[in-house]
Amino acid sequence: NPLAIGIIMETHTGQPSEQPLTQPVGISDATEAAQYLTAAKVQFLRLQFSDILGVSKSMDIPARQFDKALAGDMMFDGSSIDGFTRIDESDMLLRPDFKTLLLLPDGVEHNKHRVARIICDICQLDGNLFQGSPRWALQTQHDALIQAGFDDMMVGVELEFFLFDASRLPNPHSQDGAGYFDLAPTAQRENVRYDIVDALTQLGIEVESSHHEGAPGQHEIGFRPLPMVQAADTLTTTKLVIKQIAATYGLHATFMPKPLRAVNGSGMHTHVSLKRSDKNAFFDTKRKYKLSETAHFFIGGILQHAQALLALCSPTVNSYKRLAPGYEAPTSIAWSVSNRSAMLRVPMKRGVSTRAELRMPDPSCNPYLAFAVIAAAGLDGIQRQLEPPPPIERNIFEMTVRERRTHKIKELPATLREALNELRKDKLVQDALGSHIYKHFHNAKTLEFDDYRQAVHAWELERYLLRY
């Protein structure tokens, strides 16, 4: 029985001994989930979900409340979560998605209790899914892909982050002077990264690679492509794991896009492809670049909606300090075959690995919303047969303004306010979010930019206080 994970086996001495715990397999309902939790001797169940801004939230349930939690009867105050509901309509329910049940390993939970986590959908008291939930928005776009004849959108990410000395915050400081792909002893934090990868592996999350990135204290972990809802679930859990393990070393892991001046920021390159009849719908040996018509139209849709997509894929004021010339992050709307200076590129591998790599998302984004609008824009391109312009195989960063105009290359928004203005013009991206999420996201981010605009920063004081 794959559910009887924590069963007691008799050793050759006749004494019982507990076998190593493994992750649950094939959980599909409350009964199977309860059996696993009992067999694994889980003491607390973490009910996890995400707010509109991408911040993970949770409610921890003791064992005696497991039946109630698994039945979807755990109520919480939705008015206390950014962008959910008003105080006069605040009661909401957490409905577990049983296939997301995971046992948290000791490397993640450094306490004496055994903890499992399960990701939940948000429901209203009438049982209907809450349309302000980011996971709802992504599931809605998944359903749209199914209706269009596809199996799923596969998503693999390269997640970049910084590790800083926690004792010296809020000033970011790293004793790590390593650079891209550097090895020990220069890369002093590689053991932290090994522990992170080990914990993710214990959680059943398949890591394809990990290495030091270009900036001091910067690291990257790359993940195997997953169906888009599962990919977003995995990413939210991964970010929590990274933060928790870093803390055990006295470090703070941050997914802030640009915490250090004059070095590259952290991106979250997002690799996407569509599956149809269990095959890669982007691959076609008979066409140029071996890219199918579907792939071309999908790329056309991404380019068409790129300016609005940026508000969801790079959603903070700080994001646009990463998206600046000279730091290997895209600033123009163009695509290429392999050329890394483009906003969207198609890596050279073909067959099952044929994919589009979007280089503008950063790790501060809410993956549920980012993946939802990417899927919607790509599907719009397929349905409207939006043929993209020819790929740009030159270094776009070195092209003159006239050359960019000749190739009809538009610029990405340079600030969060510009991106929000583009989002306000794009009905398709708004519809992909749903009216509730769009309204609350746009309002929250408008307030964020206004707060930033009105704040007096250290740079201004250093430059102007004594001069004037």
VENURPE-V968418 format. One line per field, one symbol per residue. burial: + if it has 9 or more other ideal C-beta (glycine too) atoms within 8 Angstrom, else -. Layout:
burial: ???
This chain:
burial: --+-++-----------------+--+--+-+++++++++-+-+++++++++++-++++++-+-++-+++-+-+-+-++-+++++----+-+++++++-++++++-+++----+++++++++++----++++++++++++++-+++-+-+++++++++++++++++--+--+-+-+-++------+++++-++-+++++++++-+-+--+-++-+++++++++-+++++-+++++++++++++++++---++++++++++--++++++++++++++---+++++--+--+++-+++++++++++++++++++++++++++++++--+-+++++++++++-+++++++------+++++++++++++++++++++++++++++---+-+--++---+--+----+--+-+--++-+++++++++--+-+++-+++--++-+++-+++-++--+-------++-------
